[in-house]
Amino acid sequence: MQTKTLKSDLLLLLAAFFWGTTFVAQRLGMEHIGPMTYNALRFAVGALTLLPVILASRSRVGWGLPRQPGRRFLLSGGLLAGLALFGGASMQQIGLIYTTAGKASFITSLYVVLVPIVGLFFGQRCGWAAWVGAGLAVAGLYLLSITESFTIARGDSLILIGAFFWTAHVLLIGYLARRANPLHIAGIQFIVCAILSLLAALPFETATLPALRAAALPILYAGVFSAGVAFTLQVICQRTSPPAHAALVMSLETVFAALSGYLLLHERLTPRDLAGCALMFAGLILVQLPLLFKSPGDHAPA
């Protein structure tokens, strides 16, 4: 059992690496094409990558996935998840035009704090760790994003709006994954997000064939590794990795984003920025600590 847990944790660490480094790919892709065009292609590639995994999971042998409900529930659930995904991904992608990959990742990760707080409105209990963690995260956000004139930077504000969409997305996936095959939900939401992104791109963005070729590698990296591979690893590994392990390991996404932004994009964080990141990371970890005292069970994929 310990060997299986260790293997799952290592694979989840790989997923966190893909998610974190994808912030760099998102910025590089927008050097050639617009944000909505990038998202449309990224999630289309993600859906195609997930297709063979979905076909393989139909037998449900060894996957431990829920039995499939009616098509109406699956389609409506996937549509709602796709709308939330579109909101979060759009705000994140546009915000990355104006802010760094590291800051974007830390602000996006606020959904970890927001999820238990928003859960209060749905009758879910919220312990002391969530409130203290939220306080630390807000303090970190202040240091990271608020200027001396007490205004939040443009890109950071868009990323922050996106964090609320990611919160809705996590709550939706948590509900749907217990009632339907999460791989099917993922495939539908990727398709919905790709279509909505394309519709948003058509009136405002143009993409030439040379530009698409130049952006091909960042698109493929985000589509294949962040969407297809990382999501599949999460679904499979969380069957054997305790919730506390999974949550803590996946929080390292923010560290990978900051490091990859520093190494590949030469982004620099000031001492104030680093202090803000440290406070936010401490808040994220604190929120997840109560999971250590829960018995292993289903954990909703994010």
Order of alpha helices (4+ residues) and beta strands (2+ residues): alpha-alpha-alpha-alpha-alpha-alpha-alpha-alpha-alpha-alpha-alpha-alpha-alpha-alpha
